Amino acid sequence: MKKLNIHEAKTHLSAILTKLKPGDKILICRRNTPIAELRALPTVPRKPRPFGLDSGRLKVPPSFFESLPEDVLNLFEGKPER
């Protein structure tokens, strides 16, 4: 078990977390007195998400494919309003 003072833990937290493996424990100390324990969580394998979970739940109305009004198009293109 490794001991780190607060300042060292704050300064090198990213590097410490990168090296931490399941089962490892680190004691965080204030003036060499343990105040907290940092430990890695067990890794849980992720299952791939299946395709098509929401198939058929979203309906796109035909109006979605209609062109935008000219004044709105002009705003997108940076043209001045008329």
VEXDOVO-99162 format. One record per residue: residue in three letters; residue number from 1; x negated, y, z negated of N, C-alpha, C in turn. Coordinates in Angstrom, 2 decimals. Each point is the difference from the previous one (the first is absolute). Layout:
N
KEKOL,res,n,neast,nnorth,nup,caeast,canorth,caup,ceast,cnorth,cup
KEKOL,ala,NUM,X,Y,Z,X,Y,Z,X,Y,Z
...
// end
This chain:
82
KEKOL,res,n,neast,nnorth,nup,caeast,canorth,caup,ceast,cnorth,cup
KEKOL,met,1,-0.85,-1.17,0.00,0.85,1.17,0.00,-0.90,1.24,0.00
KEKOL,lys,2,0.27,0.91,0.91,-0.82,1.20,0.15,0.60,1.15,-0.80
KEKOL,lys,3,-0.84,0.85,-0.56,0.45,1.17,-0.75,-0.39,1.27,0.76
KEKOL,leu,4,0.95,0.93,0.11,-0.26,1.29,0.64,0.55,1.10,-0.88
KEKOL,asn,5,-0.74,1.08,-0.11,0.54,1.17,-0.68,0.93,0.74,0.95
KEKOL,ile,6,0.88,0.80,-0.55,1.04,0.68,0.78,-0.60,0.78,1.16
KEKOL,his,7,-1.05,0.75,-0.25,-0.60,0.82,1.05,-0.46,-0.86,1.18
KEKOL,glu,8,-0.68,-1.08,-0.27,-0.48,-0.89,1.06,1.17,-0.65,0.75
KEKOL,ala,9,1.03,-0.40,-0.74,1.18,-0.61,0.63,0.70,1.00,0.92
KEKOL,lys,10,0.15,1.25,-0.45,0.64,1.02,0.83,-0.83,0.32,1.24
KEKOL,thr,11,-1.31,0.07,-0.19,-0.89,0.38,1.10,-0.05,-1.07,1.09
KEKOL,his,12,0.03,-1.26,-0.40,-0.21,-1.10,0.95,1.23,-0.91,0.14
KEKOL,leu,13,1.19,0.52,-0.25,1.19,-0.85,-0.03,0.22,-0.75,1.31
KEKOL,ser,14,-0.12,0.67,1.14,0.22,-0.67,1.29,-0.95,-1.18,0.18
KEKOL,ala,15,-1.26,0.22,-0.28,-0.99,-1.07,0.16,0.26,-1.14,-0.98
KEKOL,ile,16,0.39,0.34,-1.21,0.29,-1.02,-1.01,1.17,-0.86,0.44
KEKOL,leu,17,1.07,0.62,0.49,1.18,-0.75,0.43,-0.30,-0.88,1.21
KEKOL,thr,18,-0.89,0.46,0.88,-0.36,-0.79,1.18,-0.71,-1.28,-0.41
KEKOL,lys,19,-0.83,0.06,-1.02,-0.78,-1.17,-0.44,0.75,-0.91,-0.95
KEKOL,leu,20,1.12,0.45,-0.54,0.76,-0.77,-0.98,0.67,-1.20,0.67
KEKOL,lys,21,-0.21,-1.17,-0.56,0.57,-1.24,0.53,0.99,-0.57,-1.01
KEKOL,pro,22,0.95,-0.83,0.45,0.94,-0.61,-0.95,-0.74,-0.70,-1.13
KEKOL,gly,23,0.42,0.28,-1.22,-0.63,-0.58,-1.18,-1.03,0.91,-0.64
KEKOL,asp,24,-0.50,1.00,0.74,-0.97,0.95,-0.55,0.70,0.97,-0.95
KEKOL,lys,25,-0.71,0.40,-1.04,0.51,0.98,-0.95,-1.07,1.04,-0.27
KEKOL,ile,26,0.43,1.24,-0.15,-0.91,1.09,-0.32,0.57,0.74,-1.20
KEKOL,leu,27,-0.84,0.22,-1.01,0.42,0.77,-1.15,-0.34,1.47,0.24
KEKOL,ile,28,0.99,0.86,-0.17,-0.22,1.43,0.09,-0.20,0.49,-1.44
KEKOL,cys,29,-1.11,0.71,-0.21,-0.38,0.41,-1.35,-0.07,1.52,-0.14
KEKOL,arg,30,0.27,0.45,-1.20,-0.23,1.40,-0.37,-1.08,-0.03,-1.07
KEKOL,arg,31,-1.15,0.55,0.35,-1.16,-0.02,-0.90,-0.33,-1.43,-0.44
KEKOL,asn,32,-0.01,-0.90,0.97,-0.32,-1.42,-0.19,1.00,-0.76,-0.86
KEKOL,thr,33,1.19,0.57,-0.22,1.06,-0.70,-0.71,1.10,-0.35,0.99
KEKOL,pro,34,0.30,-1.28,0.17,1.01,-0.39,0.99,1.36,0.63,-0.29
KEKOL,ile,35,0.61,0.57,1.06,1.34,0.59,-0.15,0.99,-0.57,1.01
KEKOL,ala,36,-0.51,-0.61,1.08,0.90,-0.55,1.02,-0.72,-1.12,0.74
KEKOL,glu,37,0.80,-0.83,0.65,-0.54,-1.09,0.78,0.53,0.10,1.42
KEKOL,leu,38,-0.89,-0.11,0.97,0.37,0.03,1.41,-0.23,-1.40,0.54
KEKOL,arg,39,1.03,-0.57,0.62,-0.15,-1.35,0.55,0.68,-0.08,1.35
KEKOL,ala,40,-0.47,-0.89,0.83,0.57,-0.19,1.33,1.27,-0.82,-0.11
KEKOL,leu,41,0.97,0.35,0.81,1.22,-0.79,0.07,-0.23,-1.20,0.89
KEKOL,pro,42,0.69,-1.11,-0.25,-0.16,-1.16,0.88,0.51,0.33,1.40
KEKOL,thr,43,-0.69,-0.51,0.99,0.43,0.25,1.37,1.15,-0.94,0.35
KEKOL,val,44,0.99,0.56,0.64,1.16,-0.77,0.43,0.00,0.00,1.52
KEKOL,pro,45,-0.05,-1.17,0.62,-0.01,-0.01,1.46,1.31,0.55,0.55
KEKOL,arg,46,-0.12,0.82,1.02,1.18,0.58,0.63,0.48,-0.88,1.14
KEKOL,lys,47,1.30,-0.16,0.07,0.58,-0.75,1.10,0.31,1.00,1.12
KEKOL,pro,48,-0.24,-0.39,1.24,0.34,0.91,1.09,1.51,0.21,0.07
KEKOL,arg,49,0.37,1.25,0.31,1.42,0.30,0.11,0.53,-0.50,1.33
KEKOL,pro,50,1.13,-0.70,-0.01,0.55,-0.50,1.26,0.59,1.14,0.82
KEKOL,phe,51,-0.06,-0.17,1.32,0.57,0.99,0.91,1.51,-0.14,0.03
KEKOL,gly,52,0.67,1.11,0.25,1.43,-0.03,0.23,0.86,-0.05,-1.24
KEKOL,leu,53,-0.51,0.40,-1.16,0.81,-0.04,-1.21,1.22,0.90,0.10
KEKOL,asp,54,-0.15,1.15,0.64,1.11,0.95,0.12,0.61,0.00,1.39
KEKOL,ser,55,-0.19,-1.06,0.72,0.52,-0.07,1.36,1.52,0.18,0.01
KEKOL,gly,56,0.45,0.92,0.83,1.43,0.24,0.14,0.59,0.95,-1.02
KEKOL,arg,57,-0.79,0.53,-0.93,0.53,0.88,-1.05,-0.01,1.47,0.41
KEKOL,leu,58,-0.76,0.34,1.03,-0.12,1.39,0.43,0.64,0.16,1.36
KEKOL,lys,59,0.91,0.93,0.11,0.67,0.29,1.27,-0.43,1.38,0.46
KEKOL,val,60,-0.57,0.07,1.19,-0.41,1.28,0.58,1.12,0.46,0.92
KEKOL,pro,61,0.58,1.18,-0.28,1.10,0.47,0.84,-0.51,0.43,1.38
KEKOL,pro,62,0.83,-0.10,1.02,-0.41,0.41,1.35,-0.44,1.47,0.07
KEKOL,ser,63,0.54,0.85,-0.88,-0.36,1.42,0.02,-1.48,0.21,-0.35
KEKOL,phe,64,-0.63,-0.97,-0.63,-1.41,0.10,-0.34,-0.87,0.15,1.25
KEKOL,phe,65,0.44,-0.61,1.09,-0.79,-0.02,1.23,0.31,1.18,0.92
KEKOL,glu,66,0.98,0.82,-0.34,0.31,1.17,0.81,-1.08,1.05,-0.21
KEKOL,ser,67,-0.21,0.83,1.03,-1.05,1.02,-0.12,0.45,1.08,-0.98
KEKOL,leu,68,-0.98,0.66,-0.61,0.27,1.06,-0.97,0.45,1.27,0.71
KEKOL,pro,69,0.72,0.86,-0.71,0.39,1.27,0.59,-1.26,0.81,0.38
KEKOL,glu,70,0.14,0.86,1.00,-1.15,0.75,0.52,-0.65,0.88,-1.05
KEKOL,asp,71,0.79,0.63,-0.89,-0.59,0.87,-1.02,-0.87,-0.80,-0.98
KEKOL,val,72,0.38,-1.22,-0.30,-0.80,-0.85,-0.89,-1.28,-0.44,0.71
KEKOL,leu,73,0.10,-0.38,1.27,-1.18,-0.38,0.77,-0.99,1.15,0.08
KEKOL,asn,74,0.50,1.22,0.18,-0.87,1.17,0.07,-0.76,0.21,-1.32
KEKOL,leu,75,0.64,-0.28,-1.13,-0.67,0.12,-1.28,-1.15,-1.00,-0.13
KEKOL,phe,76,0.22,-1.24,0.49,-1.05,-1.00,-0.04,-1.18,0.36,0.89
KEKOL,glu,77,0.29,0.65,1.10,-1.04,0.36,0.96,-0.63,1.36,-0.31
KEKOL,gly,78,0.46,0.67,-1.03,-0.59,1.28,-0.40,0.46,1.16,0.86
KEKOL,lys,79,1.05,-0.18,0.75,0.52,1.10,0.83,0.85,0.91,-0.86
KEKOL,pro,80,0.02,1.29,0.30,0.82,0.93,-0.80,1.49,-0.29,0.18
KEKOL,glu,81,0.74,0.33,-1.05,1.47,-0.17,0.07,0.58,1.06,0.91
KEKOL,arg,82,1.10,-0.32,0.64,0.66,0.95,0.91,1.20,0.61,-0.65
// end
